[in-house]
Amino acid sequence: MVFENSGIENIVADQTLIQHVMNKHGFNLGGHWDYERVTYDLKYQLEEGVYYLRIPGYAVDGDVGAKNATLQMMDPYLGKHYYPTGIEYGEDEYFPEAMVEHCKRTIMNVYHDIRALLA
């Protein structure tokens, strides 16, 4: 499930600013980065399974590994984890409504926090 037109996809900001806001909202960068791309994950462990809200981005300048990148953020998306195959994002997946609403609120809070710091 992709959350389009959230505003996050229009954000271009310093990696340290984005990292600060993501940490504040419980997102983890973990091992989901290379020198050009990042993926911030928020894990949901529910009775129905394990889900991840992901907010990706890529470096338009600098180096993610050196922590001096300027990141262009992209559309957030939600997927369900299946062991051992990984995360599925397809239209056939069931996503609990309360969790989807929480994802939408979290995305908006992240967006507003980053915009406030950029002002």
N, C-alpha and C positions, 0 to 999 in steps of 0.2 A: 504494500500500500504506500503510495507516494503522496506526500502532503505538498501539493503544488500551490504556488502563489502565497506562500506564508510570509514573504518578505526576506527571509533568510537568504534566499538565492541571490539577492541584490547586495548583500553585505560583502565589502572588501575591507579588511582590517588587519592590523598587526597580529601575528600569531600569539603573542603573549597576552594581548587583550582578550582574544577569543578563548584562549586556554583558561584564563581567569574566570570568565563567565561560564564556560562549560563546566569547570570544576564546581562552581557555586551551585549549579543545577544538577549535580550528580553524574555528569557524563565522564566517561573514562576514555582517554586516548589509547592507553595500553600499547599493544603491538601493532595497531592499525594505522601505520604511517610508513611512508618511504620519503625520499628526499623531495618529492613533488606533491604528494597527496596525504590527506589526513581523513580519518573517520572517527568521529566522536560517538560513543555508544552509551546508551542508558538501558540497563537490563531490568526486565520485569519478570519476576518469578511468580507465576500464578498457578492456581489449581489446574487450569487448562493447558499449561505448558510454560516454556521459557520464550520470551519475546525480546527483541532488541529494537529500540528506536535509534536510528543512525542519522547523523548529520555529517555529510561529507564536505570536503573542500579541497582545493588545490592551490599550490603556490603560484602566484603571478609574478613574484619577485622573491629573491632570497632562497634559503634552504631550510626545509622543515627540520632536518636533523641537527642543524646548527642553531635552531630556535630563533632565526632572524627572518622568517618568511612573512610576506604579505599574502594573506589567504583570501581567495574568492570562494565563498560558501555556495553550496548547492542545495537542491531540494531535499528535505528530510524524508526518510522512508522507514517503514516498519516491517519487520519480518519475524517469523516463528522459527525457532531452532529445533532441528531434528537430529538426534544422535544416530549414527556417526556422520551423516551426510552434510550437515551444516544448516544454514539459514535459508528459508524459502520465503519469497516475497510475492508470490503469484496471486492472481485474482481469486483463486480457489481457496485461499487460506481464510480461516475464521479468526477474526480479531474481536475480543470482547469490547462491547460498546463503551464501558466505563474506562477501559484502558485507552481506547482511541481518543476519548474526550480528554483524558489526562495528558496524552501526547500532544494534542492540539494546544492545551493550556501551557504546557512546558515549552513548546516551540515558540509560542507568542511571548512568554516571559523571557526566553533567551534572546529573541529578537529585540524586545524593548530594552533589555539591559545593555546589549551591545550598542544599540542606537544612542542610548543615554550617555554611554562612555565616549562615543564618537562626537557628540555634540559639543 
